[in-house]
Amino acid sequence: MRLCLNKAGAALLAPVIQGVDDMTKLLSRAAVAALASAALAAPALAQNEQFIPHLVYRTGAYAPNGIPFANGVADYYKLVNERDGGINGVKIVFEECDTGYATDRGVECYERLKGKGPTGAAYVIPLSTGITFALTEKAPIDKIPIISMGYGRSESRDGSVFQWNFPLLGTYWTAADIILQHIAKKEGSFDKLKGKKIALVYHDSPYGKEPIALLQKRASMHGFENLLFPVTHPGVEQKATWLQVRQNRPDYVLLWGWGVMNSTAIKEAVAVGYPREKMYGVWWSGAEPDVRPAEDGAKGYNSVTLQHTAGQFKLHDDLKKFVYDKGQGLAGKWEETGEVLYVRGLIDGMLGVEAIRTAQTKFGNKPLTGEQVRWGLENLNLTAERLKELGFESELQPIKVSCNDHEGARTGRIHAWDGKNWKITSDWYTSDDSVIAPMVKEAAAKYAAEKRITPACLATN
């Protein structure tokens, strides 16, 4: 217990305190006793808390996309605490650190937060392929798993090599393959892609380069030409890029952007007269901040989904009751909780929580180490029934993770912007593992050889 006074209050009380020395001593003793009591109680409370670092970017060029995602993750943690009293009685404690989407700042945030809490970080969500790359070699040493839902190294789905990486729900090879399947279906078959031009306008970073291997593989299989147009960070200057697009006249354009790059690309497509109906974004290029700045010009633009689309669903009933009605929600408006990136944050938070819950079945209902949570991630099995219980029935397909498959699911759909809302325009697609699995095996084996890793499933006692 602490007594806090402003300057005016202190001035008023000073004469009184000076005139009653005995009372001052008594109050001092009481204050010391109260502080001692609090000091003893605080560690006891902390011992039943699960710490999770929360890497965000609420500042910088990527903030419009980073903020809703960060809000969704944080609000899900709050919901679990308020509604359930934590994960089987273990309260979630999280701390934000703003990376600005910069790899060096991301590593600094990770280093600062990884040891907090009674058992250290449960896991880390980098929300950046660059940061994920940088942390991939640190994770095995620190024994902290990386949840890179929908991003990171595509070959990291091989858990025998990337034992601490979990690219849940889909890699960039999965995303690119689903888009190509959809285009092939529109054209009549993959055979009909022969002689066509498919361009990739991409963020010139590890993130943007990830789909290239899959596109080149498919191009060699089906005879289409793959055009590559890199865009320099942060992506606000694209006039020269889209002049090249106009000159080369590709049949389709795939957009692998993030933040302001996405809306800029759509505006430039409008300026050069490239039809938005022929544009397909990755799931990080298919949210409201990507299309709204272009206004009516974005109408017809498409994106692959990371399973889910926009809109509120069953979980939102609890979210409103236990978080927003109590004034604890982070979204500026309630309607924003149904937007794509906020929903994605909810999903990412849920996957982390369920990994901890899974690990508790083996290690007990207590704060767990990152090594124990890694076991929970590798044994995560979210059936249709469990997803319904969690309130995600309409949003996700079943997810089952194993040592050989750290991706857990590789399905998606296409949604299109109608000028006001996202609308699902396709059935479910599953990426073709007859194409991707050999690529994963080859790339993972190459990485293992370079890093002198002996592939094996990791046992946790």
C-alpha positions in Angstrom: 0.0 0.0 0.0 1.4 3.4 -0.9 0.2 7.0 -0.1 0.5 9.3 -3.1 0.2 13.1 -2.8 0.5 15.9 -5.3 2.6 19.0 -4.4 -0.4 21.0 -3.1 -1.5 18.1 -0.8 2.0 17.6 0.5 2.3 21.3 1.4 -1.0 21.3 3.3 -0.1 18.2 5.3 3.5 19.2 6.0 2.7 21.3 9.2 0.4 18.7 10.5 2.9 15.9 10.1 5.7 18.0 11.6 3.5 18.7 14.7 2.7 15.0 15.4 6.0 13.1 15.5 4.5 10.1 17.2 1.7 9.8 14.7 4.3 10.1 11.9 6.3 7.3 13.3 3.2 5.2 13.7 2.2 5.9 10.1 5.7 5.1 8.9 5.7 1.8 10.7 2.3 1.0 9.2 3.5 2.0 5.7 6.6 -0.2 6.0 4.5 -3.1 7.2 2.1 -2.7 4.3 4.9 -2.4 1.8 6.6 -5.5 3.2 3.3 -7.4 3.0 2.8 -6.3 -0.6 6.4 -7.3 -1.5 5.7 -10.8 -0.1 2.3 -11.1 -1.9 3.4 -10.0 -5.3 5.7 -12.9 -6.1 3.0 -15.3 -5.0 0.6 -13.8 -7.5 3.3 -13.8 -10.2 4.0 -17.5 -9.8 0.6 -18.3 -11.3 1.0 -16.1 -14.4 1.9 -17.2 -17.9 4.0 -14.5 -19.6 3.7 -13.9 -23.4 5.7 -11.2 -25.2 3.6 -9.2 -27.6 5.7 -7.8 -30.5 3.7 -5.1 -32.3 4.0 -2.2 -34.6 1.7 0.6 -33.7 4.1 3.1 -35.3 5.7 3.6 -38.7 4.7 2.8 -42.3 3.1 -0.5 -41.4 1.1 0.7 -38.5 -2.3 0.7 -40.3 -2.0 -3.0 -40.7 -0.1 -3.8 -37.5 -2.5 -2.1 -35.1 -5.7 -4.1 -35.8 -3.8 -7.4 -35.6 -2.1 -6.4 -32.3 -5.5 -5.4 -30.9 -7.1 -8.7 -31.8 -4.3 -10.7 -30.1 -4.4 -8.6 -27.0 -8.2 -8.6 -26.8 -8.3 -12.4 -27.0 -5.9 -12.7 -24.1 -8.1 -10.3 -22.1 -11.2 -12.4 -23.0 -9.6 -15.6 -21.7 -8.6 -13.8 -18.4 -12.0 -12.1 -17.9 -14.3 -15.0 -19.0 -12.3 -18.0 -17.9 -10.0 -16.7 -15.2 -7.1 -17.5 -17.4 -6.0 -20.9 -19.0 -7.2 -23.4 -16.4 -6.7 -20.9 -13.7 -3.3 -19.5 -15.0 -3.7 -15.8 -15.8 -2.1 -14.5 -19.0 0.3 -11.6 -18.6 1.6 -9.9 -21.8 3.8 -7.0 -22.6 3.9 -5.1 -25.8 7.1 -4.0 -27.6 6.9 -1.9 -30.7 9.2 -3.2 -33.5 8.2 -0.8 -36.2 8.4 -3.9 -38.5 12.2 -3.5 -38.3 14.2 -6.7 -37.8 16.8 -5.2 -35.5 14.2 -3.7 -33.3 12.3 -7.0 -33.3 15.3 -8.8 -32.1 15.8 -6.2 -29.4 12.2 -6.6 -28.2 12.6 -10.4 -28.1 15.8 -10.2 -26.1 14.3 -7.8 -23.6 11.1 -9.8 -23.0 12.2 -13.4 -23.4 13.1 -13.9 -19.8 10.1 -12.3 -18.1 7.5 -14.0 -16.0 8.1 -17.0 -13.6 8.9 -19.4 -16.5 10.0 -17.0 -19.3 8.2 -16.4 -22.6 5.7 -19.1 -23.6 6.2 -18.3 -27.2 6.8 -15.4 -29.5 4.7 -14.0 -32.4 7.1 -11.9 -34.6 4.5 -10.7 -37.1 7.4 -10.3 -39.6 9.2 -12.7 -41.9 12.4 -10.8 -41.4 12.2 -11.0 -37.6 11.2 -14.7 -37.9 14.3 -15.4 -39.9 16.5 -13.6 -37.3 14.9 -15.5 -34.4 15.0 -19.0 -36.0 18.5 -19.6 -34.9 17.9 -18.1 -31.4 14.8 -20.2 -30.6 16.5 -23.5 -30.2 19.0 -22.0 -27.8 16.5 -20.1 -25.8 13.9 -22.9 -26.1 11.1 -20.5 -27.1 8.8 -21.5 -29.9 8.0 -19.1 -32.8 4.4 -18.9 -34.0 4.6 -17.5 -37.5 0.9 -18.0 -38.6 0.8 -17.4 -42.3 4.3 -16.2 -42.8 8.0 -17.1 -42.2 10.1 -19.7 -44.0 7.9 -22.0 -46.1 10.2 -25.0 -45.5 9.8 -24.4 -41.7 6.7 -26.6 -41.7 9.2 -29.5 -41.5 9.4 -29.9 -37.7 12.2 -32.4 -37.8 14.5 -29.5 -39.0 12.7 -26.4 -37.7 11.8 -27.8 -34.4 10.9 -24.4 -32.9 9.1 -22.8 -35.9 5.3 -23.1 -36.3 4.0 -21.5 -39.6 0.4 -22.4 -38.6 -2.5 -22.4 -41.1 -0.4 -21.8 -44.2 3.0 -20.8 -45.7 3.7 -18.6 -48.6 4.1 -21.6 -50.9 0.6 -22.6 -49.8 -0.8 -19.1 -50.5 0.8 -18.9 -54.0 -0.3 -22.4 -54.9 -4.0 -21.7 -53.9 -4.0 -18.5 -56.0 -2.6 -20.4 -59.0 -5.2 -23.1 -58.6 -7.9 -20.5 -58.6 -6.5 -18.8 -61.7 -6.2 -22.2 -63.5 -9.8 -23.0 -62.6 -10.9 -19.7 -64.1 -8.9 -20.4 -67.3 -10.2 -24.0 -67.6 -7.2 -25.9 -66.3 -3.5 -25.6 -65.6 -2.8 -26.6 -69.2 -4.5 -23.3 -70.2 -1.9 -21.3 -68.4 0.7 -22.2 -71.1 2.0 -19.1 -72.8 0.4 -16.7 -70.3 2.3 -14.1 -68.2 1.8 -14.1 -64.4 3.6 -11.2 -62.6 4.6 -10.9 -59.0 4.8 -7.4 -57.5 6.5 -8.0 -54.2 8.0 -6.3 -51.2 11.7 -6.5 -51.7 12.4 -8.4 -48.5 12.5 -12.0 -47.3 8.7 -11.8 -47.0 8.2 -10.8 -50.6 10.6 -13.2 -52.0 9.1 -16.3 -50.4 6.6 -17.2 -53.1 9.1 -17.0 -55.9 10.3 -20.6 -55.7 6.8 -22.0 -55.9 5.9 -19.7 -58.8 9.0 -20.8 -60.7 8.2 -24.4 -60.0 4.7 -24.1 -61.3 5.9 -22.0 -64.3 8.3 -24.8 -65.3 5.4 -27.4 -64.9 2.7 -25.5 -66.9 4.6 -23.2 -69.3 3.6 -19.8 -68.1 6.0 -16.9 -67.9 6.8 -15.6 -64.4 7.6 -11.8 -64.3 9.1 -10.4 -61.1 8.8 -6.8 -60.0 10.4 -5.9 -56.6 9.2 -2.9 -54.7 11.6 -1.1 -52.3 10.5 -0.6 -48.6 8.1 0.8 -47.6 6.4 0.8 -51.0 5.2 4.3 -51.5 7.0 4.8 -54.8 5.7 2.3 -57.4 5.1 4.4 -60.6 8.0 2.8 -62.4 6.9 -0.7 -61.4 3.4 -0.2 -62.7 4.7 1.3 -65.9 6.6 -2.0 -66.4 3.4 -3.8 -65.7 1.6 -1.8 -68.4 4.4 -2.4 -70.8 4.6 -6.2 -70.2 0.8 -6.7 -70.0 0.7 -9.7 -67.7 -2.5 -11.8 -67.7 -2.5 -11.7 -63.9 -0.7 -9.9 -61.2 0.0 -11.4 -57.7 0.6 -8.8 -55.0 2.9 -9.6 -52.1 2.8 -6.4 -50.2 2.3 -5.1 -46.7 1.2 -1.8 -45.2 1.1 1.2 -47.4 2.6 -0.8 -50.3 -0.7 -2.6 -50.9 -3.0 0.5 -51.2 -0.3 2.2 -53.3 -0.2 -0.7 -55.7 -3.9 -0.7 -56.2 -3.9 3.0 -56.8 -1.1 2.7 -59.3 -3.0 -0.2 -61.0 -5.9 2.2 -61.4 -3.6 4.8 -62.9 -2.2 2.5 -65.6 -5.5 0.9 -66.3 -4.7 -2.6 -65.0 -7.9 -4.4 -64.1 -8.2 -5.1 -60.4 -10.2 -8.3 -61.3 -6.8 -9.7 -62.6 -5.0 -8.9 -59.3 -4.6 -11.4 -56.5 -3.0 -10.5 -53.2 -1.5 -12.8 -50.6 -3.5 -12.9 -47.3 -1.4 -10.0 -46.0 -2.5 -7.9 -48.9 -6.2 -8.6 -48.5 -7.6 -6.5 -45.6 -9.5 -3.3 -45.2 -6.5 -0.9 -44.9 -5.3 -2.3 -48.3 -8.4 -1.4 -50.3 -10.2 1.6 -48.6 -7.6 4.2 -49.5 -8.2 3.4 -53.2 -11.9 3.9 -52.7 -14.0 2.7 -55.7 -10.7 1.9 -57.6 -10.2 -1.2 -55.5 -13.5 -2.8 -56.5 -13.0 -6.2 -58.0 -9.6 -6.7 -56.3 -9.0 -10.3 -55.0 -7.0 -11.9 -52.2 -6.4 -15.4 -50.9 -7.6 -15.8 -47.4 -5.8 -17.4 -44.4 -9.0 -19.5 -44.1 -11.0 -16.7 -42.5 -12.5 -13.5 -44.1 -14.1 -10.4 -42.5 -17.1 -10.3 -40.3 -18.1 -11.0 -36.7 -19.0 -14.5 -35.6 -19.9 -16.5 -32.4 -16.9 -15.6 -30.4 -17.9 -11.9 -30.7 -20.8 -12.5 -28.3 -18.3 -13.2 -25.5 -15.9 -10.6 -26.7 -18.5 -7.9 -26.3 -19.8 -9.2 -23.0 -16.5 -9.7 -21.2 -14.2 -7.2 -22.8 -15.9 -4.4 -24.7 -18.9 -3.9 -22.4 -16.4 -3.4 -19.6 -14.5 -0.8 -21.6 -11.4 -2.9 -22.0 -11.4 -3.5 -25.8 -8.6 -1.9 -27.9 -10.5 -1.4 -31.2 -11.6 2.2 -31.7 -15.1 1.1 -32.7 -16.9 -2.2 -32.1 -17.4 -2.7 -35.8 -13.7 -2.9 -36.3 -13.6 -6.2 -34.4 -15.0 -7.8 -37.5 -12.3 -6.6 -39.8 -9.8 -9.0 -41.4 -6.6 -8.2 -39.5 -8.4 -7.9 -36.1 -10.0 -11.3 -36.7 -6.6 -12.7 -37.6 -5.2 -11.4 -34.3 -8.0 -13.2 -32.5 -7.1 -16.4 -34.3 -3.4 -16.1 -33.6 -4.1 -15.4 -29.9 -6.4 -18.4 -29.8 -3.8 -20.8 -31.3 -1.2 -19.7 -28.8 -3.7 -20.2 -25.9 -4.8 -23.6 -27.1 -1.2 -24.7 -27.4 -0.6 -23.8 -23.8 -3.8 -25.6 -22.8 -2.7 -28.6 -24.8 0.7 -28.5 -23.0 -1.0 -28.3 -19.6 -2.5 -31.8 -20.2 1.0 -33.2 -20.0 2.8 -30.8 -17.7 0.0 -29.6 -15.4 -2.2 -26.5 -14.9 0.6 -24.1 -14.1 2.8 -21.5 -15.8 4.8 -23.4 -18.5 8.2 -23.0 -20.0 8.7 -22.3 -23.7 10.0 -25.8 -24.1 6.8 -27.2 -22.7 4.6 -25.0 -24.8 6.5 -26.1 -27.9 5.3 -29.6 -27.1 1.7 -28.2 -26.9 2.1 -26.6 -30.3 3.5 -29.8 -31.9 0.5 -31.7 -30.5 -2.1 -29.2 -31.2 -5.3 -30.8 -32.6 -8.3 -28.5 -33.1 -11.1 -30.5 -34.4 -14.3 -29.1 -35.9 -16.0 -29.8 -32.5 -13.3 -27.9 -30.6 -13.4 -25.0 -32.9 -17.1 -24.8 -32.4 -16.7 -24.8 -28.6 -14.2 -21.9 -29.0 -16.5 -19.9 -31.1 -14.5 -20.2 -34.4 -16.8 -22.6 -36.2 -17.4 -20.5 -39.3 -13.9 -19.2 -39.5 -11.5 -22.1 -39.5 -11.1 -25.6 -40.8 -9.6 -28.3 -38.4 -5.9 -27.9 -37.5 -3.7 -30.8 -36.6 0.0 -30.3 -36.0 2.7 -32.9 -35.8 6.5 -33.2 -35.9 6.3 -33.7 -39.7 3.8 -30.9 -40.2 4.2 -27.7 -38.3 1.8 -26.0 -40.7 -1.2 -27.9 -39.4 -3.5 -26.9 -42.3 -3.1 -25.6 -45.8 -6.5 -24.5 -47.0 -7.9 -21.2 -48.1 -10.4 -19.4 -50.2 -10.6 -16.3 -52.4 -12.4 -13.2 -51.4 -13.0 -10.1 -53.4 -13.6 -6.4 -52.5 -17.0 -5.2 -53.7 -16.4 -1.6 -52.9 -17.6 -1.8 -49.3 -17.0 -5.3 -48.0 -15.1 -8.5 -48.6 -17.1 -11.3 -50.2 -16.0 -15.0 -50.5 -15.9 -15.8 -54.2 -14.6 -19.4 -54.3 -14.9 -22.8 -52.6 -12.2 -24.1 -50.4 -8.8 -24.9 -52.0 -6.0 -27.1 -50.5 -2.5 -26.5 -51.7 -1.1 -29.3 -53.8 1.4 -31.3 -51.6 2.6 -33.4 -54.6 4.2 -30.1 -55.7 5.1 -28.5 -52.3 6.2 -31.4 -50.2 9.3 -32.2 -52.3 10.2 -28.5 -52.3 9.9 -28.5 -48.5 12.0 -31.6 -48.2 14.8 -30.3 -50.4 14.9 -26.8 -48.8 14.8 -28.1 -45.3 17.6 -30.6 -46.0 19.7 -27.8 -47.5 19.1 -25.7 -44.4 19.9 -28.6 -42.1 23.2 -29.2 -44.0 24.2 -25.6 -43.8 23.5 -25.3 -40.1 24.7 -28.8 -39.3 21.4 -29.9 -37.9 20.5 -33.6 -37.6 16.8 -33.8 -38.4 14.8 -35.5 -35.6 11.6 -35.1 -33.8 12.2 -33.3 -30.5 11.2 -35.1 -27.3 10.1 -33.1 -24.3 9.9 -34.7 -20.8 
